[in-house]
Amino acid sequence: MKQIIIEGGNTLSGEIKISGAKNSAVALVPASILCDEEVTIDNIPNISDIDALKEILKHLGAKIKSTDSTLSIDPSSINNKEIPEEISKKLRASYYFMGAILGKYKKAMMYFPGGCSIGARPIDLHLKGFEALGAKVINEGNKYIVEAEELKGANIYLDIASVGATINIMLAAVRAKGRTIIDNAAKEPEIVNVATFLNNMGAKIRGAGTSTIKIYGVEHLHKCFHEVIPDRIEAGTYIIMGALCGDNLKVSNLIPEHLESLLSKLEEIGVDFEVGADFVTISRSEKYKSTNIKTLVYPGFPTDLQQPFTVLLTQCKGKSKVTETIWENRFMHIPYLTSMGADIVIKNQTATIIGPTPLKGTEVVATDLRAGAAMVVAALLASGKTKITNVEHILRGYENIIEKLSNVGAKIVLKEI
């Protein structure tokens, strides 16, 4: 086990370069299975979730070559076999292998995926989509067998605009016969990135980034080179840190359009920042005004930034409210913030924050990936020393977070315990 120790109260100044998007890369890697030749993906983040996906690829027999941030995958030697629970449970995104393997081999066998415990995360929408394409789903406890003699295009309406279901159905439909239409599709930039990757291989996907995606099935997919987009959630997390501790902190290699909901709220509360073509420079201010946020699907305020942003709200004058509409267990960071001195009350799916309140370092737990990010944000701001345990969650989603923060003035170390 590891822990992160942070000595708070230090100014962050310099530049942090954003890595490739975790939520995109974890879908692109399984999507490579659909190809008939080797594909190369650049700007892959060096995080444990990617290591877990590589483990699944190796289990299936794919040939992998890694150099720095580039990953080459040759799926031509894959032996389609059951993906065991001990590796599928390492991350939620292992479920993308279902759609990719079903799409190519017409049969996928794997156990229910793992990931953060942030609420009920059923894969019903994924399975309904597979069934609409002609697959039969057999559930044996935690194990799923999804099989089809033939996949045929269908009209599929998603009850919820789910990112995971949108991508997984898209993967399964790419090599199906005929046309598939996904209505009420999620619009996140990561979906556009995955669709672009598939199109670069010869797929015919139209409408990614809108609520209606059309997929025209093809028989073969060929080799290509593709780049992962910058991670908007990582960027947003460091920007929030800059609003609390920054002195001309430059967060670079990002796409500002992907961060509009966050930047709008920062402007509303009085944060001092400058937006460039691919960067945001940000400094802390003395006084911030309270505000309310409500998490929504893209382009609304991201649920993945709700927890770090809550730390910022503890420093805003007055009453702020955070309403979480995506995941029911996404307030598990709140008890640890209150132990550091925050004044927060939760009722139903809304947290009410009274500020500003000084925060003091103490021992806290990273209960999930973004709660862990919130603990890092709070620790950087707090007086004294903070010890964060269960940090494997943080390392799942933030590449080189220790080095990136150390390089801009944070006193932060990763220790084995």
One Martini backbone bead per residue (centre of mass of N, CA, C, O) as a GRO file, in nm:
protein
  417
    1MET     BB    1   0.101   0.034   0.013
    2LYS     BB    2   0.003   0.379  -0.018
    3GLN     BB    3   0.108   0.727   0.043
    4ILE     BB    4   0.021   1.072   0.077
    5ILE     BB    5   0.230   1.358   0.147
    6ILE     BB    6   0.129   1.692   0.260
    7GLU     BB    7   0.249   2.025   0.260
    8GLY     BB    8   0.089   2.297   0.315
    9GLY     BB    9   0.084   2.641   0.181
   10ASN     BB   10   0.185   2.635  -0.114
   11THR     BB   11   0.297   2.768  -0.400
   12LEU     BB   12   0.185   2.760  -0.741
   13SER     BB   13   0.444   2.756  -0.997
   14GLY     BB   14   0.418   2.729  -1.349
   15GLU     BB   15   0.400   2.408  -1.526
   16ILE     BB   16   0.126   2.200  -1.647
   17LYS     BB   17   0.100   1.905  -1.825
   18ILE     BB   18  -0.134   1.745  -2.002
   19SER     BB   19  -0.269   1.447  -2.046
   20GLY     BB   20  -0.420   1.193  -2.148
   21ALA     BB   21  -0.732   1.068  -2.158
   22LYS     BB   22  -0.865   0.835  -1.966
   23ASN     BB   23  -1.170   0.811  -2.084
   24SER     BB   24  -1.046   0.744  -2.366
   25ALA     BB   25  -0.817   0.529  -2.343
   26VAL     BB   26  -1.002   0.298  -2.209
   27ALA     BB   27  -1.145   0.265  -2.502
   28LEU     BB   28  -0.922   0.246  -2.721
   29VAL     BB   29  -0.782  -0.016  -2.641
   30PRO     BB   30  -1.023  -0.213  -2.688
   31ALA     BB   31  -1.088  -0.109  -2.984
   32SER     BB   32  -0.836  -0.243  -3.126
   33ILE     BB   33  -0.959  -0.529  -3.171
   34LEU     BB   34  -1.127  -0.456  -3.438
   35CYS     BB   35  -0.881  -0.489  -3.581
   36ASP     BB   36  -0.660  -0.648  -3.841
   37GLU     BB   37  -0.431  -0.460  -3.735
   38GLU     BB   38  -0.202  -0.244  -3.649
   39VAL     BB   39  -0.205  -0.005  -3.383
   40THR     BB   40  -0.151   0.349  -3.295
   41ILE     BB   41  -0.123   0.514  -2.972
   42ASP     BB   42  -0.115   0.839  -2.858
   43ASN     BB   43  -0.110   0.984  -2.547
   44ILE     BB   44  -0.074   0.780  -2.322
   45PRO     BB   45  -0.134   0.727  -2.005
   46ASN     BB   46   0.050   0.670  -1.696
   47ILE     BB   47  -0.163   0.432  -1.571
   48SER     BB   48  -0.318   0.170  -1.410
   49ASP     BB   49  -0.553   0.127  -1.610
   50ILE     BB   50  -0.370   0.061  -1.853
   51ASP     BB   51  -0.231  -0.183  -1.730
   52ALA     BB   52  -0.494  -0.352  -1.709
   53LEU     BB   53  -0.554  -0.358  -2.017
   54LYS     BB   54  -0.292  -0.495  -2.102
   55GLU     BB   55  -0.347  -0.755  -1.945
   56ILE     BB   56  -0.588  -0.839  -2.118
   57LEU     BB   57  -0.447  -0.846  -2.391
   58LYS     BB   58  -0.239  -1.061  -2.310
   59HIS     BB   59  -0.446  -1.279  -2.236
   60LEU     BB   60  -0.555  -1.283  -2.545
   61GLY     BB   61  -0.271  -1.236  -2.736
   62ALA     BB   62  -0.167  -0.970  -2.781
   63LYS     BB   63   0.045  -0.736  -2.935
   64ILE     BB   64   0.285  -0.531  -2.752
   65LYS     BB   65   0.399  -0.179  -2.774
   66SER     BB   66   0.608   0.037  -2.569
   67THR     BB   67   0.661   0.408  -2.587
   68ASP     BB   68   0.605   0.589  -2.355
   69SER     BB   69   0.303   0.730  -2.499
   70THR     BB   70   0.310   0.467  -2.679
   71LEU     BB   71   0.073   0.231  -2.840
   72SER     BB   72   0.101  -0.095  -2.976
   73ILE     BB   73  -0.154  -0.300  -3.149
   74ASP     BB   74  -0.183  -0.659  -3.217
   75PRO     BB   75  -0.484  -0.860  -3.281
   76SER     BB   76  -0.425  -1.115  -3.475
   77SER     BB   77  -0.351  -1.327  -3.211
   78ILE     BB   78  -0.618  -1.365  -3.089
   79ASN     BB   79  -0.778  -1.540  -2.812
   80ASN     BB   80  -1.102  -1.602  -2.754
   81LYS     BB   81  -1.156  -1.553  -2.409
   82GLU     BB   82  -1.195  -1.551  -2.094
   83ILE     BB   83  -1.231  -1.290  -1.859
   84PRO     BB   84  -1.119  -1.264  -1.562
   85GLU     BB   85  -1.189  -1.127  -1.256
   86GLU     BB   86  -0.898  -1.035  -1.158
   87ILE     BB   87  -0.892  -0.820  -1.412
   88SER     BB   88  -1.176  -0.688  -1.456
   89LYS     BB   89  -1.193  -0.553  -1.153
   90LYS     BB   90  -0.976  -0.313  -1.180
   91LEU     BB   91  -1.192  -0.185  -1.391
   92ARG     BB   92  -1.460  -0.050  -1.545
   93ALA     BB   93  -1.350  -0.037  -1.857
   94SER     BB   94  -1.354  -0.346  -1.924
   95TYR     BB   95  -1.637  -0.342  -2.077
   96TYR     BB   96  -1.524  -0.273  -2.370
   97PHE     BB   97  -1.462  -0.570  -2.446
   98MET     BB   98  -1.743  -0.656  -2.510
   99GLY     BB   99  -1.798  -0.487  -2.767
  100ALA     BB  100  -1.539  -0.561  -2.928
  101ILE     BB  101  -1.561  -0.872  -2.924
  102LEU     BB  102  -1.844  -0.895  -3.034
  103GLY     BB  103  -1.793  -0.740  -3.302
  104LYS     BB  104  -1.570  -0.955  -3.405
  105TYR     BB  105  -1.660  -1.263  -3.266
  106LYS     BB  106  -1.967  -1.289  -3.135
  107LYS     BB  107  -1.806  -1.337  -2.848
  108ALA     BB  108  -1.838  -1.276  -2.489
  109MET     BB  109  -1.626  -1.332  -2.184
  110MET     BB  110  -1.712  -1.190  -1.862
  111TYR     BB  111  -1.676  -0.997  -1.587
  112PHE     BB  112  -1.770  -0.779  -1.382
  113PRO     BB  113  -1.675  -0.480  -1.333
  114GLY     BB  114  -1.505  -0.237  -1.175
  115GLY     BB  115  -1.406   0.020  -0.949
  116CYS     BB  116  -1.564   0.269  -0.821
  117SER     BB  117  -1.768   0.343  -0.521
  118ILE     BB  118  -2.028   0.567  -0.647
  119GLY     BB  119  -2.246   0.351  -0.720
  120ALA     BB  120  -2.475   0.248  -0.919
  121ARG     BB  121  -2.342   0.040  -1.214
  122PRO     BB  122  -2.502  -0.059  -1.446
  123ILE     BB  123  -2.523  -0.257  -1.776
  124ASP     BB  124  -2.803  -0.254  -1.917
  125LEU     BB  125  -2.767  -0.069  -2.167
  126HIS     BB  126  -2.557  -0.242  -2.303
  127LEU     BB  127  -2.722  -0.508  -2.323
  128LYS     BB  128  -2.960  -0.393  -2.483
  129GLY     BB  129  -2.789  -0.316  -2.726
  130PHE     BB  130  -2.689  -0.599  -2.796
  131GLU     BB  131  -2.972  -0.721  -2.835
  132ALA     BB  132  -3.060  -0.531  -3.069
  133LEU     BB  133  -2.819  -0.661  -3.252
  134GLY     BB  134  -2.863  -0.997  -3.171
  135ALA     BB  135  -2.793  -1.070  -2.886
  136LYS     BB  136  -2.713  -1.296  -2.626
  137VAL     BB  137  -2.773  -1.294  -2.268
  138ILE     BB  138  -2.568  -1.440  -2.009
  139ASN     BB  139  -2.617  -1.479  -1.652
  140GLU     BB  140  -2.351  -1.585  -1.412
  141GLY     BB  141  -2.370  -1.389  -1.188
  142ASN     BB  142  -2.069  -1.218  -1.269
  143LYS     BB  143  -2.118  -1.349  -1.549
  144TYR     BB  144  -2.075  -1.290  -1.906
  145ILE     BB  145  -2.260  -1.394  -2.203
  146VAL     BB  146  -2.207  -1.276  -2.538
  147GLU     BB  147  -2.412  -1.374  -2.826
  148ALA     BB  148  -2.384  -1.414  -3.199
  149GLU     BB  149  -2.441  -1.501  -3.519
  150GLU     BB  150  -2.550  -1.200  -3.580
  151LEU     BB  151  -2.503  -0.859  -3.656
  152LYS     BB  152  -2.756  -0.600  -3.652
  153GLY     BB  153  -2.885  -0.327  -3.725
  154ALA     BB  154  -3.021  -0.059  -3.507
  155ASN     BB  155  -3.257   0.101  -3.302
  156ILE     BB  156  -3.130   0.302  -3.026
  157TYR     BB  157  -3.248   0.387  -2.700
  158LEU     BB  158  -3.140   0.586  -2.438
  159ASP     BB  159  -3.244   0.652  -2.122
  160ILE     BB  160  -2.942   0.726  -2.085
  161ALA     BB  161  -2.660   0.938  -2.135
  162SER     BB  162  -2.425   0.709  -2.174
  163VAL     BB  163  -2.099   0.666  -2.224
  164GLY     BB  164  -2.053   0.360  -2.207
  165ALA     BB  165  -2.292   0.272  -2.389
  166THR     BB  166  -2.223   0.430  -2.640
  167ILE     BB  167  -1.945   0.299  -2.692
  168ASN     BB  168  -2.020  -0.006  -2.680
  169ILE     BB  169  -2.225   0.000  -2.913
  170MET     BB  170  -2.034   0.113  -3.122
  171LEU     BB  171  -1.839  -0.128  -3.121
  172ALA     BB  172  -2.053  -0.350  -3.197
  173ALA     BB  173  -2.157  -0.192  -3.475
  174VAL     BB  174  -1.917  -0.153  -3.680
  175ARG     BB  175  -1.948  -0.483  -3.790
  176ALA     BB  176  -2.226  -0.470  -3.861
  177LYS     BB  177  -2.516  -0.506  -4.030
  178GLY     BB  178  -2.571  -0.209  -4.131
  179ARG     BB  179  -2.770   0.023  -3.947
  180THR     BB  180  -2.699   0.232  -3.666
  181ILE     BB  181  -2.897   0.396  -3.406
  182ILE     BB  182  -2.819   0.643  -3.156
  183ASP     BB  183  -3.024   0.761  -2.909
  184ASN     BB  184  -2.935   0.960  -2.660
  185ALA     BB  185  -2.649   1.027  -2.678
  186ALA     BB  186  -2.356   1.092  -2.577
  187LYS     BB  187  -2.122   1.403  -2.598
  188GLU     BB  188  -1.850   1.350  -2.527
  189PRO     BB  189  -1.525   1.390  -2.631
  190GLU     BB  190  -1.446   1.086  -2.602
  191ILE     BB  191  -1.641   0.986  -2.821
  192VAL     BB  192  -1.513   1.134  -3.057
  193ASN     BB  193  -1.233   1.000  -3.027
  194VAL     BB  194  -1.332   0.709  -3.081
  195ALA     BB  195  -1.468   0.759  -3.357
  196THR     BB  196  -1.211   0.858  -3.499
  197PHE     BB  197  -1.053   0.598  -3.468
  198LEU     BB  198  -1.249   0.417  -3.625
  199ASN     BB  199  -1.243   0.587  -3.887
  200ASN     BB  200  -0.934   0.552  -3.933
  201MET     BB  201  -0.998   0.227  -3.981
  202GLY     BB  202  -1.296   0.244  -4.161
  203ALA     BB  203  -1.526   0.350  -4.037
  204LYS     BB  204  -1.894   0.454  -4.018
  205ILE     BB  205  -1.926   0.753  -3.840
  206ARG     BB  206  -2.201   0.962  -3.733
  207GLY     BB  207  -2.253   1.221  -3.480
  208ALA     BB  208  -2.040   1.260  -3.288
  209GLY     BB  209  -2.149   1.484  -3.024
  210THR     BB  210  -2.436   1.395  -3.047
  211SER     BB  211  -2.761   1.248  -2.996
  212THR     BB  212  -2.692   1.122  -3.293
  213ILE     BB  213  -2.578   0.802  -3.400
  214LYS     BB  214  -2.423   0.673  -3.698
  215ILE     BB  215  -2.380   0.325  -3.812
  216TYR     BB  216  -2.188   0.173  -4.071
  217GLY     BB  217  -2.117  -0.124  -4.158
  218VAL     BB  218  -1.815  -0.320  -4.162
  219GLU     BB  219  -1.575  -0.574  -4.232
  220HIS     BB  220  -1.312  -0.387  -4.211
  221LEU     BB  221  -1.003  -0.300  -4.033
  222HIS     BB  222  -0.736  -0.076  -4.029
  223LYS     BB  223  -0.462   0.073  -3.991
  224CYS     BB  224  -0.343   0.325  -3.743
  225PHE     BB  225  -0.315   0.663  -3.624
  226HIS     BB  226  -0.354   0.790  -3.281
  227GLU     BB  227  -0.488   1.050  -3.058
  228VAL     BB  228  -0.516   1.154  -2.747
  229ILE     BB  229  -0.684   1.352  -2.571
  230PRO     BB  230  -0.705   1.571  -2.344
  231ASP     BB  231  -0.756   1.595  -1.996
  232ARG     BB  232  -1.022   1.763  -1.857
  233ILE     BB  233  -1.007   1.663  -1.558
  234GLU     BB  234  -0.717   1.718  -1.497
  235ALA     BB  235  -0.724   2.014  -1.573
  236GLY     BB  236  -0.945   2.099  -1.369
  237THR     BB  237  -0.791   2.019  -1.114
  238TYR     BB  238  -0.545   2.217  -1.153
  239ILE     BB  239  -0.714   2.474  -1.173
  240ILE     BB  240  -0.827   2.456  -0.887
  241MET     BB  241  -0.555   2.470  -0.749
  242GLY     BB  242  -0.488   2.754  -0.863
  243ALA     BB  243  -0.729   2.904  -0.719
  244LEU     BB  244  -0.589   2.835  -0.426
  245CYS     BB  245  -0.237   2.830  -0.499
  246GLY     BB  246  -0.179   3.027  -0.729
  247ASP     BB  247   0.100   3.177  -0.941
  248ASN     BB  248   0.084   3.163  -1.249
  249LEU     BB  249  -0.052   2.897  -1.334
  250LYS     BB  250   0.017   2.665  -1.595
  251VAL     BB  251  -0.224   2.497  -1.798
  252SER     BB  252  -0.142   2.263  -2.042
  253ASN     BB  253  -0.264   2.083  -2.299
  254LEU     BB  254  -0.559   2.197  -2.380
  255ILE     BB  255  -0.927   2.228  -2.418
  256PRO     BB  256  -1.126   2.486  -2.348
  257GLU     BB  257  -1.409   2.381  -2.454
  258HIS     BB  258  -1.410   2.137  -2.234
  259LEU     BB  259  -1.423   2.382  -1.980
  260GLU     BB  260  -1.668   2.584  -1.969
  261SER     BB  261  -1.826   2.515  -1.706
  262LEU     BB  262  -1.592   2.577  -1.515
  263LEU     BB  263  -1.501   2.863  -1.608
  264SER     BB  264  -1.772   2.996  -1.549
  265LYS     BB  265  -1.764   2.947  -1.238
  266LEU     BB  266  -1.497   3.092  -1.181
  267GLU     BB  267  -1.593   3.368  -1.278
  268GLU     BB  268  -1.836   3.394  -1.081
  269ILE     BB  269  -1.643   3.385  -0.806
  270GLY     BB  270  -1.349   3.542  -0.891
  271VAL     BB  271  -1.138   3.428  -1.075
  272ASP     BB  272  -0.798   3.448  -1.188
  273PHE     BB  273  -0.786   3.422  -1.550
  274GLU     BB  274  -0.632   3.279  -1.853
  275VAL     BB  275  -0.710   3.218  -2.198
  276GLY     BB  276  -0.585   3.006  -2.437
  277ALA     BB  277  -0.550   2.791  -2.689
  278ASP     BB  278  -0.388   2.559  -2.466
  279PHE     BB  279  -0.449   2.739  -2.197
  280VAL     BB  280  -0.427   2.808  -1.832
  281THR     BB  281  -0.399   3.095  -1.627
  282ILE     BB  282  -0.361   3.092  -1.260
  283SER     BB  283  -0.487   3.271  -0.966
  284ARG     BB  284  -0.522   3.363  -0.662
  285SER     BB  285  -0.768   3.492  -0.444
  286GLU     BB  286  -0.906   3.645  -0.165
  287LYS     BB  287  -1.207   3.659  -0.295
  288TYR     BB  288  -1.505   3.457  -0.286
  289LYS     BB  289  -1.799   3.355  -0.425
  290SER     BB  290  -2.075   3.204  -0.411
  291THR     BB  291  -2.226   2.889  -0.536
  292ASN     BB  292  -2.389   2.678  -0.776
  293ILE     BB  293  -2.405   2.321  -0.848
  294LYS     BB  294  -2.481   2.086  -1.128
  295THR     BB  295  -2.469   1.780  -1.233
  296LEU     BB  296  -2.399   1.689  -1.579
  297VAL     BB  297  -2.404   1.621  -1.876
  298TYR     BB  298  -2.263   1.686  -2.151
  299PRO     BB  299  -2.190   2.032  -2.105
  300GLY     BB  300  -2.198   2.008  -1.820
  301PHE     BB  301  -2.117   1.961  -1.509
  302PRO     BB  302  -1.881   1.755  -1.392
  303THR     BB  303  -1.872   1.493  -1.179
  304ASP     BB  304  -1.546   1.472  -1.176
  305LEU     BB  305  -1.539   1.790  -1.045
  306GLN     BB  306  -1.706   1.813  -0.786
  307GLN     BB  307  -1.503   1.740  -0.559
  308PRO     BB  308  -1.282   1.953  -0.607
  309PHE     BB  309  -1.483   2.201  -0.607
  310THR     BB  310  -1.574   2.181  -0.311
  311VAL     BB  311  -1.313   2.293  -0.195
  312LEU     BB  312  -1.343   2.577  -0.315
  313LEU     BB  313  -1.618   2.641  -0.164
  314THR     BB  314  -1.484   2.667   0.126
  315GLN     BB  315  -1.364   2.970   0.012
  316CYS     BB  316  -1.651   3.085   0.000
  317LYS     BB  317  -1.871   3.339   0.050
  318GLY     BB  318  -2.112   3.162   0.199
  319LYS     BB  319  -2.364   2.982   0.022
  320SER     BB  320  -2.329   2.659  -0.109
  321LYS     BB  321  -2.429   2.430  -0.381
  322VAL     BB  322  -2.436   2.065  -0.434
  323THR     BB  323  -2.563   1.875  -0.709
  324GLU     BB  324  -2.607   1.525  -0.753
  325THR     BB  325  -2.712   1.335  -1.062
  326ILE     BB  326  -2.531   1.070  -1.121
  327TRP     BB  327  -2.409   0.990  -0.829
  328GLU     BB  328  -2.494   0.875  -0.500
  329ASN     BB  329  -2.163   0.833  -0.394
  330ARG     BB  330  -2.023   1.152  -0.426
  331PHE     BB  331  -1.973   1.225  -0.085
  332MET     BB  332  -1.715   1.073   0.055
  333HIS     BB  333  -1.534   1.341   0.108
  334ILE     BB  334  -1.682   1.514   0.324
  335PRO     BB  335  -1.587   1.402   0.604
  336TYR     BB  336  -1.288   1.490   0.548
  337LEU     BB  337  -1.338   1.792   0.518
  338THR     BB  338  -1.459   1.831   0.804
  339SER     BB  339  -1.196   1.729   0.951
  340MET     BB  340  -1.045   1.999   0.824
  341GLY     BB  341  -1.302   2.239   0.866
  342ALA     BB  342  -1.549   2.209   0.717
  343ASP     BB  343  -1.888   2.340   0.624
  344ILE     BB  344  -2.094   2.050   0.584
  345VAL     BB  345  -2.414   1.954   0.441
  346ILE     BB  346  -2.621   1.664   0.390
  347LYS     BB  347  -2.906   1.637   0.155
  348ASN     BB  348  -2.935   1.393  -0.010
  349GLN     BB  349  -2.800   1.534  -0.323
  350THR     BB  350  -2.704   1.777  -0.122
  351ALA     BB  351  -2.451   2.023  -0.066
  352THR     BB  352  -2.376   2.244   0.204
  353ILE     BB  353  -2.166   2.538   0.195
  354ILE     BB  354  -1.974   2.714   0.435
  355GLY     BB  355  -1.806   3.032   0.390
  356PRO     BB  356  -1.506   3.061   0.498
  357THR     BB  357  -1.263   2.789   0.570
  358PRO     BB  358  -1.020   2.661   0.734
  359LEU     BB  359  -0.763   2.424   0.674
  360LYS     BB  360  -0.648   2.110   0.819
  361GLY     BB  361  -0.431   1.881   0.864
  362THR     BB  362  -0.466   1.519   0.810
  363GLU     BB  363  -0.626   1.210   0.804
  364VAL     BB  364  -0.705   1.050   0.492
  365VAL     BB  365  -0.931   0.922   0.230
  366ALA     BB  366  -0.940   0.756  -0.082
  367THR     BB  367  -1.245   0.637  -0.197
  368ASP     BB  368  -1.181   0.764  -0.481
  369LEU     BB  369  -1.061   0.921  -0.740
  370ARG     BB  370  -1.198   1.215  -0.700
  371ALA     BB  371  -1.172   1.219  -0.394
  372GLY     BB  372  -0.865   1.212  -0.402
  373ALA     BB  373  -0.832   1.480  -0.549
  374ALA     BB  374  -0.968   1.646  -0.324
  375MET     BB  375  -0.753   1.580  -0.108
  376VAL     BB  376  -0.521   1.718  -0.254
  377VAL     BB  377  -0.641   1.998  -0.267
  378ALA     BB  378  -0.680   2.034   0.040
  379ALA     BB  379  -0.380   1.983   0.125
  380LEU     BB  380  -0.255   2.226  -0.027
  381LEU     BB  381  -0.424   2.439   0.147
  382ALA     BB  382  -0.354   2.340   0.409
  383SER     BB  383  -0.248   2.332   0.721
  384GLY     BB  384   0.002   2.137   0.724
  385LYS     BB  385  -0.036   1.786   0.745
  386THR     BB  386  -0.121   1.532   0.496
  387LYS     BB  387  -0.268   1.204   0.493
  388ILE     BB  388  -0.306   0.972   0.221
  389THR     BB  389  -0.504   0.702   0.161
  390ASN     BB  390  -0.579   0.493  -0.097
  391VAL     BB  391  -0.406   0.601  -0.366
  392GLU     BB  392  -0.468   0.410  -0.604
  393HIS     BB  393  -0.699   0.576  -0.714
  394ILE     BB  394  -0.529   0.818  -0.813
  395LEU     BB  395  -0.327   0.650  -1.000
  396ARG     BB  396  -0.549   0.569  -1.211
  397GLY     BB  397  -0.591   0.904  -1.324
  398TYR     BB  398  -0.291   1.042  -1.252
  399GLU     BB  399  -0.025   1.142  -1.409
  400ASN     BB  400   0.240   1.221  -1.232
  401ILE     BB  401   0.141   1.391  -0.975
  402ILE     BB  402   0.392   1.432  -0.803
  403GLU     BB  403   0.576   1.567  -1.016
  404LYS     BB  404   0.392   1.796  -1.110
  405LEU     BB  405   0.368   1.933  -0.826
  406SER     BB  406   0.667   1.959  -0.750
  407ASN     BB  407   0.746   2.145  -1.003
  408VAL     BB  408   0.537   2.390  -0.869
  409GLY     BB  409   0.586   2.368  -0.521
  410ALA     BB  410   0.508   2.117  -0.392
  411LYS     BB  411   0.476   1.920  -0.088
  412ILE     BB  412   0.522   1.591  -0.218
  413VAL     BB  413   0.471   1.240  -0.130
  414LEU     BB  414   0.546   0.893  -0.193
  415LYS     BB  415   0.457   0.610   0.018
  416GLU     BB  416   0.529   0.327   0.178
  417ILE     BB  417   0.319   0.103   0.415
   0.00000   0.00000   0.00000
